[in-house]
Amino acid sequence: MSRKMEAQSSGNVVKDEITVFGFGKSFLGPCLSPFNLKLQTYLRMTDIKYKPWFTTKMPSKGKIPYIEHNGKIVEDSSFIIQYLNSEYKKDLNAHLTPAEKAIALSFQRLVEDNLYWTLAYQRWLMDDSILDLIPFPNRFATKLFSWYTSLKLRPDLRKNMRGQGIGRHSEEEILKIAKLDLGAIADFLGEKEFFMGSQPSEVDAVIFGFVGLIIFTGSNSVSAKDVTENHPNLVAYVERMKQMYWPDWDKLCIPEGTTSWDEMQQQCG
């Protein structure tokens, strides 16, 4: 199925409708991907209406999430946000000084280009509990995906992590990197209401997207325990963001006991 056909299959495409394609939701959260949660949080922060849609198909760059807007496919969460800022005349960073924008961008890079790999390592190479969050239709599907993770996903992840550089470190060193990154995020946040101060900015979507998934869907991970035990300000911050922009969070999670992908096919967030 082509991307255009897949976009059309998500419903009748209407002018200015934004469809967000991404991995599905889980028993504990409306998104399994931190980049998807980042993007959808940004959309909620800017009051841009959108329709989430579950997909496993990768676009040309092989990056998820991506959007379809007026027949145009836009990939990569950061490029999508830049595109939507231009199309809808939005700017969550308007109140920041140039120096503050530089700091926010630096933390975004720390989270997306460094912390992300430590979280992927914990999710897929240290712990299989992520599979318990996905509603497989039957035992065969569960086994099939387990084989896929063993034969394809994990080897590819190890290769990509080694190419990035972080995969050349030991497990102890990777976990130390995660701890330092999360410590830096918590220290900079301090007691502020939002990451850069009293008003929300784009980086809040990033921080919530990643730290939120650590807390809500990674309870067995080393980083989840680090955050909940050592950084109460991060826990409080994530809860504030959730209440403000995701009051329907619990309703969007897949109900416990669901054994069909119908819920994921309907929407991913």
Backbone torsions as a table, in degrees:
resi	resn	phi	psi	omega
1	MET	NA	130.8	-180.0
2	SER	-72.6	164.3	178.5
3	ARG	-61.9	-41.1	-179.7
4	LYS	-62.9	-43.7	179.0
5	MET	-64.3	-38.9	-179.3
6	GLU	-65.9	-40.3	178.3
7	ALA	-61.7	-41.6	179.6
8	GLN	-68.0	-30.9	-178.7
9	SER	-70.3	-18.3	179.8
10	SER	-76.4	-4.8	179.2
11	GLY	144.6	178.3	177.8
12	ASN	-70.7	117.9	-178.5
13	VAL	-74.5	124.1	179.4
14	VAL	-117.7	159.1	-178.1
15	LYS	-57.7	135.0	178.1
16	ASP	71.2	0.4	176.1
17	GLU	-72.1	135.8	178.1
18	ILE	-107.8	123.2	174.7
19	THR	-108.9	124.3	178.4
20	VAL	-99.7	114.6	179.0
21	PHE	-95.7	130.2	-179.7
22	GLY	-164.8	176.8	176.0
23	PHE	-66.4	156.3	-171.3
24	GLY	-73.2	176.8	177.8
25	LYS	-83.9	178.8	-176.2
26	SER	-137.1	-174.6	178.4
27	PHE	-68.5	-22.7	-174.3
28	LEU	-114.8	-6.4	-178.8
29	GLY	-158.7	156.9	-179.6
30	PRO	-76.9	-11.1	178.8
31	CYS	-142.0	142.3	176.0
32	LEU	-93.9	-19.1	-177.2
33	SER	-101.9	131.7	177.7
34	PRO	-65.0	-31.0	178.8
35	PHE	-70.6	-34.9	176.1
36	ASN	-67.9	-43.9	178.9
37	LEU	-64.6	-39.2	175.1
38	LYS	-56.7	-50.8	-176.5
39	LEU	-64.2	-46.6	-178.8
40	GLN	-66.4	-32.8	176.2
41	THR	-65.8	-42.9	176.1
42	TYR	-57.7	-45.2	-179.4
43	LEU	-61.2	-38.2	178.0
44	ARG	-72.2	-36.9	179.2
45	MET	-64.8	-31.8	-177.4
46	THR	-99.0	1.9	-179.7
47	ASP	58.2	35.3	174.4
48	ILE	-91.8	121.5	-178.3
49	LYS	-72.3	141.8	-178.7
50	TYR	-152.8	165.0	178.0
51	LYS	-124.0	113.1	177.7
52	PRO	-77.2	145.6	-178.5
53	TRP	-146.5	130.1	-179.7
54	PHE	-72.2	135.0	174.1
55	THR	-153.2	153.5	171.6
56	THR	-114.7	1.3	-177.7
57	LYS	-83.7	133.4	179.6
58	MET	-93.1	139.9	174.6
59	PRO	-78.4	-168.3	-171.3
60	SER	-60.4	-36.9	-179.3
61	LYS	-84.6	-8.1	-178.3
62	GLY	70.9	28.9	-178.4
63	LYS	-120.1	133.3	177.1
64	ILE	-124.1	137.3	13.2
65	PRO	-84.9	167.5	168.7
66	TYR	-141.9	165.0	-178.5
67	ILE	-124.1	157.6	169.5
68	GLU	-118.7	124.2	-178.1
69	HIS	-139.9	115.8	-178.8
70	ASN	52.3	41.8	177.9
71	GLY	82.3	-0.3	-178.5
72	LYS	-104.8	134.3	175.7
73	ILE	-96.2	127.7	176.3
74	VAL	-123.8	129.5	-175.7
75	GLU	-112.1	160.7	178.3
76	ASP	75.1	122.8	-173.7
77	SER	-57.4	-37.9	-179.4
78	SER	-70.7	-42.0	176.8
79	PHE	-66.7	-33.8	177.5
80	ILE	-63.0	-44.6	-179.8
81	ILE	-63.7	-41.6	176.7
82	GLN	-61.4	-42.0	179.6
83	TYR	-63.2	-46.7	-178.1
84	LEU	-69.1	-35.0	174.6
85	ASN	-56.6	-42.1	-179.6
86	SER	-71.5	-44.9	-176.6
87	GLU	-68.3	-38.1	-174.1
88	TYR	-108.1	6.2	178.3
89	LYS	55.5	52.0	178.7
90	LYS	-108.2	148.3	175.7
91	ASP	-157.0	93.0	178.8
92	LEU	-71.9	-11.9	-178.2
93	ASN	-102.0	10.4	-174.5
94	ALA	-60.0	-30.2	-176.8
95	HIS	-85.1	-5.6	-177.8
96	LEU	-87.2	146.4	173.8
97	THR	-77.4	164.6	176.8
98	PRO	-55.3	-38.7	179.8
99	ALA	-66.9	-39.9	179.2
100	GLU	-67.8	-37.3	176.5
101	LYS	-62.9	-37.1	178.5
102	ALA	-66.2	-40.9	178.1
103	ILE	-64.1	-45.2	-179.6
104	ALA	-60.7	-42.5	179.3
105	LEU	-65.3	-37.7	178.9
106	SER	-62.8	-42.1	178.0
107	PHE	-69.0	-34.9	175.8
108	GLN	-61.2	-43.7	178.5
109	ARG	-64.5	-39.9	178.4
110	LEU	-59.6	-43.4	-176.7
111	VAL	-71.9	-49.8	-171.6
112	GLU	-81.0	-28.8	-175.2
113	ASP	-107.7	-4.4	-179.8
114	ASN	-131.5	-62.4	-179.5
115	LEU	-58.2	-38.2	-178.6
116	TYR	-51.3	-45.1	-176.1
117	TRP	-66.6	-34.0	177.8
118	THR	-69.1	-33.4	178.7
119	LEU	-73.4	-39.5	176.2
120	ALA	-62.3	-39.0	177.7
121	TYR	-60.4	-46.6	-178.8
122	GLN	-68.0	-38.2	-175.6
123	ARG	-71.4	-41.6	-170.3
124	TRP	-110.0	-23.0	-175.4
125	LEU	-110.2	-16.0	179.8
126	MET	-107.7	-25.6	-167.1
127	ASP	-147.3	134.8	178.1
128	ASP	-95.4	4.3	-172.7
129	SER	-65.4	-19.2	178.0
130	ILE	-59.0	-30.8	-179.6
131	LEU	-66.1	-25.0	179.7
132	ASP	-73.3	-13.1	-178.1
133	LEU	-91.7	-7.6	-175.0
134	ILE	-103.4	129.4	-178.1
135	PRO	-83.5	87.5	177.7
136	PHE	-76.6	144.1	-175.7
137	PRO	-69.6	-25.6	-179.7
138	ASN	-161.0	175.7	-177.7
139	ARG	-65.2	-34.5	179.9
140	PHE	-62.9	-43.1	179.3
141	ALA	-64.0	-39.4	177.5
142	THR	-62.1	-45.4	-179.9
143	LYS	-65.7	-40.0	-179.0
144	LEU	-62.0	-45.1	179.5
145	PHE	-68.0	-34.3	176.8
146	SER	-62.8	-42.1	175.8
147	TRP	-62.6	-41.8	-179.6
148	TYR	-60.6	-43.5	-179.6
149	THR	-64.8	-36.9	-178.9
150	SER	-73.1	-40.7	-173.0
151	LEU	-92.5	-22.7	-174.9
152	LYS	-125.6	-58.3	-172.2
153	LEU	-62.4	-51.3	-177.1
154	ARG	-66.2	-45.5	176.4
155	PRO	-59.6	-40.5	178.9
156	ASP	-65.4	-40.7	179.6
157	LEU	-64.1	-44.3	177.9
158	ARG	-59.5	-41.6	179.5
159	LYS	-64.0	-45.3	-179.3
160	ASN	-66.6	-38.6	179.1
161	MET	-66.8	-36.5	177.6
162	ARG	-68.0	-40.2	177.7
163	GLY	-64.8	-37.4	177.8
164	GLN	-69.1	-30.2	177.7
165	GLY	116.6	-33.4	-175.5
166	ILE	-69.6	-25.6	-180.0
167	GLY	-73.3	-5.0	177.5
168	ARG	-85.3	-6.0	-179.2
169	HIS	-92.1	163.8	175.6
170	SER	-75.8	165.5	178.4
171	GLU	-58.3	-42.9	179.6
172	GLU	-60.1	-40.4	-179.5
173	GLU	-70.4	-38.7	178.3
174	ILE	-63.3	-42.5	179.3
175	LEU	-67.7	-32.3	177.0
176	LYS	-67.4	-38.6	177.2
177	ILE	-60.7	-45.2	179.0
178	ALA	-60.3	-43.3	-179.0
179	LYS	-63.0	-42.2	179.3
180	LEU	-66.6	-41.3	178.7
181	ASP	-62.0	-48.4	-179.4
182	LEU	-65.2	-35.5	176.7
183	GLY	-63.6	-41.2	178.8
184	ALA	-64.7	-41.9	178.5
185	ILE	-61.8	-46.1	-179.2
186	ALA	-65.4	-41.2	-179.3
187	ASP	-64.5	-41.2	-178.9
188	PHE	-71.4	-38.2	178.4
189	LEU	-61.2	-44.9	-178.9
190	GLY	55.9	-129.5	-179.8
191	GLU	-106.6	15.5	179.9
192	LYS	-68.0	153.0	179.2
193	GLU	-70.2	-43.2	175.8
194	PHE	-122.3	169.8	-169.6
195	PHE	-61.3	-37.7	-178.0
196	MET	-101.6	3.9	179.0
197	GLY	146.7	-141.0	-175.5
198	SER	-87.1	-9.7	179.0
199	GLN	-119.9	145.8	178.6
200	PRO	-72.2	152.4	176.0
201	SER	-141.5	176.3	-175.4
202	GLU	-57.7	-35.1	-176.3
203	VAL	-64.2	-23.0	177.4
204	ASP	-64.5	-34.9	176.2
205	ALA	-63.8	-37.3	179.6
206	VAL	-67.3	-52.8	-177.4
207	ILE	-60.4	-45.4	179.4
208	PHE	-64.6	-40.9	-178.5
209	GLY	-57.9	-38.8	-176.6
210	PHE	-91.3	-52.0	-178.0
211	VAL	-68.3	-33.4	177.5
212	GLY	-60.9	-44.4	179.0
213	LEU	-68.7	-31.9	175.7
214	ILE	-59.4	-46.0	-176.3
215	ILE	-73.6	-45.9	-170.7
216	PHE	-84.9	-31.0	-175.8
217	THR	-123.0	3.2	-178.6
218	GLY	-123.1	39.3	-171.7
219	SER	-59.3	-24.2	-179.2
220	ASN	-90.5	-3.7	-175.1
221	SER	-82.0	157.7	177.3
222	VAL	-62.7	-40.2	-178.5
223	SER	-68.2	-35.2	177.6
224	ALA	-63.0	-42.7	178.5
225	LYS	-66.5	-37.0	178.2
226	ASP	-61.9	-47.4	-177.9
227	VAL	-64.7	-49.5	-174.8
228	THR	-69.2	-29.9	-177.4
229	GLU	-90.4	-30.7	-171.1
230	ASN	-115.6	-13.5	-175.1
231	HIS	-132.1	70.6	-179.9
232	PRO	-60.5	-26.9	178.8
233	ASN	-68.3	-32.8	175.7
234	LEU	-69.8	-40.1	178.0
235	VAL	-61.7	-44.9	180.0
236	ALA	-65.9	-39.5	178.9
237	TYR	-61.9	-47.0	-180.0
238	VAL	-62.1	-40.3	179.0
239	GLU	-65.4	-38.6	177.1
240	ARG	-62.6	-46.1	-180.0
241	MET	-62.7	-41.0	-180.0
242	LYS	-62.8	-47.1	-179.0
243	GLN	-65.3	-35.3	-176.3
244	MET	-76.8	-42.5	-172.2
245	TYR	-113.7	-14.6	179.2
246	TRP	-130.2	55.8	178.7
247	PRO	-64.6	-18.7	179.5
248	ASP	-97.4	14.8	-176.2
249	TRP	-49.2	-54.6	-175.8
250	ASP	-62.5	-35.3	180.0
251	LYS	-69.3	-25.7	-177.6
252	LEU	-87.3	-12.3	175.7
253	CYS	-71.8	150.2	177.1
254	ILE	-71.7	130.0	-178.7
255	PRO	-58.8	140.2	175.7
256	GLU	-56.5	139.1	179.1
257	GLY	94.1	-9.0	177.9
258	THR	-66.6	131.4	-179.2
259	THR	-122.9	19.0	-179.8
260	SER	-124.1	151.2	176.4
261	TRP	-85.6	4.7	-179.2
262	ASP	-56.1	-41.6	-179.6
263	GLU	-61.3	-39.8	-178.6
264	MET	-73.4	-32.2	-179.5
265	GLN	-70.2	-30.1	-178.9
266	GLN	-67.8	-44.0	179.1
267	GLN	-167.3	158.9	-178.9
268	CYS	-111.0	9.8	179.4
269	GLY	-160.8	NA	NA
